[in-house]
């Protein structure tokens, strides 16, 4: 009962409003100044007492108050003042320049004379937060809360692995769009130009220059001419040579690559308008994201009978890859790029039905379109083993071969025993190859390896008590050898046809 009465009295609203204040009057709120460029005003702090993760128990948090970007450095423990200064120099100053101001709490590292002396030499102002008022460095404290929440979310089951997630944590924090800037820290750091350290040195060590030589004054102009005259031609040449050796930035490289790409595209458009005739070659494949990609190459012939061959375009086929889909995609590209179709003389494709089908193939749709002129059509002889395998009637050979190979290689213990047997018998090869339909040399290589190890395979299967009557059948063995010879020669022909301008006789 007494505890309830005491709690009620302490929570009385009227008493709290009417009682005489006993504390000192509160001061005015003075927010930190807003920086005008990235990495000029920093906030630093530590996250300590973390579970041991690869000998790391501490995180050094560095926050840029302009872009809200952060650097997270795992440490074995709280560093000394000199170690913290070295980390700042190696991880921040060497990349973004020396800042103008650093805000921190009153930790032993930040109140030491070494810390103050180091940054006094660099002309960096060091500000400490007020005691029991961590909100002075509120941006850093808020960033620490977000980092802690991220690590708790992804490392709650494996708390000793937080150091491995620290890189992804920093990337995630620097990828978040900030309401104050409307940009992510990555964008804000790159989009705003940095002020060079020379300017800060000038304003710090040569403050009297503006007073002695006011802007717009004749005395300032005369002084500028004297300084320029002092720089002779030799020093000027050395300076230009030194500046030309400076590596280009990422944005500059991206801009130049984009300009080169645009130049190549414009040059290809000019060649298309200038050429007398051209032919195209189309082939379709599938990328790692399971999206079909149609490659279109072009060969142009000019008035002097010189030729030029280029990659015209790469067109994605996001749904089906029927002949009508390929035709619509190619026709849309030709119309969009204003390709002069009247100069088309030939089209080369592979032997797929979607390309050469008589009724619904890509070639059939092109020939039925009045915008296309009369043209010659060819299909390449590369990958003919895939087409021959479907009509040549050797399924009774290929199917058992693939089944035997998969049976041996699918079980780890059995596979190990088979490889040991090959090694003991000094076989020509040390293992069998798995057949892959999408690999254009796979069929010939798999059959060649199987035929070379046929004796060892028989002995291994007999030791396991499996039926080997098919492998002892003379007619089946002859078919196996014949199919191996055919696919081997096709593989050799396909390899010889690779490259530019091959001639085979």
LINRA-V514347 format. One record per pair of residues at least 4 apart in sequence whose ideal C-beta (glycine too) atoms are under 7 Angstrom apart, sorted by the first residue. I is the first residue (numbers start at 1). J is the second residue. Records with the same first field share a line. If there is no record, write none. Layout:
I=J ; J
//
This chain:
1=5
2=6
3=7
4=8
5=9
6=10
7=11
8=12
12=16
13=17
14=18
15=19
32=103
35=40 ; 41 ; 65 ; 66
37=66 ; 192 ; 194 ; 195
38=64 ; 66 ; 67 ; 96 ; 188 ; 189 ; 192 ; 194
39=64 ; 92 ; 96 ; 97 ; 99
40=66 ; 99 ; 100
41=65 ; 66 ; 99 ; 100 ; 101
42=62 ; 63 ; 64 ; 65 ; 99 ; 102
43=63 ; 65 ; 103 ; 137 ; 139 ; 140
44=61 ; 62 ; 102 ; 104 ; 140
45=61 ; 104 ; 105 ; 137 ; 140 ; 144
46=58 ; 59 ; 60 ; 61 ; 78 ; 107
47=58 ; 59 ; 61 ; 144 ; 147 ; 148
48=58 ; 78
50=57 ; 58 ; 59 ; 162
51=159 ; 160 ; 162
52=57 ; 160
53=160 ; 161 ; 162 ; 163
54=163
55=76
56=74 ; 75 ; 76 ; 163
57=76 ; 77
58=75 ; 77 ; 78
59=72 ; 73 ; 74 ; 75
60=73 ; 75 ; 87
61=70 ; 72 ; 140 ; 143 ; 144 ; 147
62=70 ; 71 ; 88 ; 92
63=70 ; 139 ; 140 ; 143
64=68 ; 69
65=139
66=188
67=181 ; 185 ; 188 ; 189
68=178 ; 185
69=174 ; 185 ; 189
70=143 ; 170 ; 173 ; 174
71=91 ; 92 ; 170
72=147 ; 166 ; 169 ; 170
73=87 ; 91
74=163 ; 166
75=79
79=83 ; 84 ; 87 ; 109
80=84 ; 109
81=85 ; 109 ; 112 ; 114 ; 115
82=86 ; 114
83=87
84=88 ; 109
85=89 ; 115 ; 118
86=90
87=91
88=92 ; 93
89=93 ; 94
90=94
92=96
93=97 ; 98
96=194
97=194 ; 197
98=122 ; 124 ; 197
99=124
100=124 ; 125
101=124 ; 125 ; 127
102=119 ; 124 ; 126
103=127 ; 129 ; 137
104=110 ; 128 ; 137
105=110 ; 128 ; 129 ; 134 ; 137
106=110 ; 111 ; 128 ; 129 ; 131
108=112
109=115
110=115 ; 128
111=128
113=117
114=118
115=119
116=120 ; 126
117=121
118=122
119=124 ; 126
123=200 ; 204
129=133 ; 134 ; 136 ; 137
130=136
134=141
137=141
138=142
139=143
140=144
141=145
142=146
143=147 ; 173
144=148
145=149
146=150 ; 173
147=151 ; 169 ; 173
148=152
149=153
150=154 ; 169 ; 172
151=155 ; 162 ; 165 ; 169
152=156
154=165
155=159 ; 161 ; 162 ; 165
161=165
162=166
165=169
166=170
167=171
168=172
169=173
170=174
171=175
174=184 ; 185 ; 186
175=184 ; 186
176=184
177=183 ; 184
178=183 ; 185
181=188
183=187 ; 188 ; 191
184=188
185=189
186=190
187=191
188=192
190=251
195=199
197=201
198=202
199=203
200=204
201=205
202=206
203=207
208=212
209=213
210=214
213=217 ; 219 ; 220 ; 223
214=220
215=220
218=222
219=223
220=224
221=225
222=226
223=227
224=228
225=229
226=230
231=235 ; 236
233=237
234=238
235=239
236=240
237=241
238=242
239=243
240=244
241=245
248=252 ; 253
250=254
251=255
252=256
253=257
254=258
255=259
256=260
257=261
258=262
259=263
260=264
261=265
262=266
263=267
264=268
265=269
266=270
267=271
268=272 ; 310
269=273
270=274
271=275 ; 300 ; 308
272=300 ; 339 ; 340
273=340
274=302
275=300 ; 301 ; 302 ; 343
276=301 ; 302 ; 303
277=301 ; 343 ; 345
278=298 ; 299 ; 300 ; 301 ; 343 ; 344
279=299 ; 345 ; 346 ; 347 ; 348
280=296 ; 297 ; 298 ; 312 ; 347
281=297 ; 348
282=294 ; 296 ; 349
283=295 ; 350
284=292 ; 294 ; 317 ; 321
285=293
286=290 ; 291 ; 292
287=291 ; 293
291=316 ; 318
292=317 ; 321
293=314 ; 316
294=315 ; 317 ; 326 ; 329
295=314
296=312 ; 313 ; 315 ; 330
297=309 ; 311 ; 312
298=310 ; 312
299=307 ; 309
300=307 ; 308
301=305 ; 307
302=306
313=333
315=329 ; 330 ; 333
317=321 ; 325 ; 326 ; 329
320=325
321=325 ; 326 ; 354
322=354 ; 360
323=327 ; 354 ; 355 ; 357 ; 360 ; 361 ; 362 ; 364 ; 365
324=328 ; 360 ; 365
325=329
326=330 ; 354 ; 362
327=331 ; 362 ; 365 ; 366
328=332
329=333
330=334
331=335
332=336
333=337
334=339 ; 341
341=371 ; 372 ; 373
342=373
344=372 ; 373 ; 375
345=375 ; 376
346=375 ; 376 ; 378
347=363 ; 366 ; 375 ; 377
348=378 ; 379 ; 380
349=355 ; 356 ; 362 ; 363 ; 379
350=355 ; 379 ; 380 ; 383
351=356 ; 379 ; 387
353=357 ; 361
354=361 ; 362
355=361 ; 362 ; 363 ; 379
356=361 ; 363 ; 379
357=361 ; 364
358=364
359=364
360=364
362=366
363=367 ; 377
364=368
365=369
366=372
367=372
382=494 ; 497
383=440
384=388 ; 490
385=389 ; 443 ; 444 ; 487 ; 490
388=392
389=394 ; 398 ; 443
394=398 ; 479 ; 483
395=399
397=401 ; 476 ; 479 ; 480 ; 483
398=402
399=403
400=404 ; 470
401=405 ; 447 ; 450
402=406 ; 435
403=407
404=408 ; 457
405=409 ; 432 ; 434 ; 435 ; 450
406=410
408=414 ; 415 ; 418 ; 432
409=415 ; 432 ; 434
411=415
412=416
413=417
414=418
415=419
416=420
417=421
418=422 ; 460
419=423 ; 430 ; 431
420=424
421=425 ; 456 ; 460
422=427 ; 430 ; 456
423=430
425=456
427=453 ; 456
428=452
429=449 ; 452 ; 453
432=449 ; 450 ; 453
433=445 ; 446 ; 449
435=442 ; 443 ; 446
436=442
440=494
441=445 ; 491
442=446
443=447 ; 487
444=448 ; 487 ; 488 ; 490 ; 491
445=449
446=450
447=451 ; 483 ; 484 ; 487
448=452 ; 484 ; 488
449=453
450=454
451=480 ; 481 ; 484
453=457
454=458 ; 471
455=459
456=460
457=461 ; 471
458=462 ; 468 ; 471
459=463
460=464
461=466 ; 468
462=468
468=472
469=473
470=476
473=477
474=478
475=479
476=480
477=481
478=482
479=483
480=484
481=485
482=486
483=487
484=488
485=489
486=490
487=491
488=492
489=493
490=494
491=495
492=496
493=497
496=502 ; 504
497=502 ; 504
//
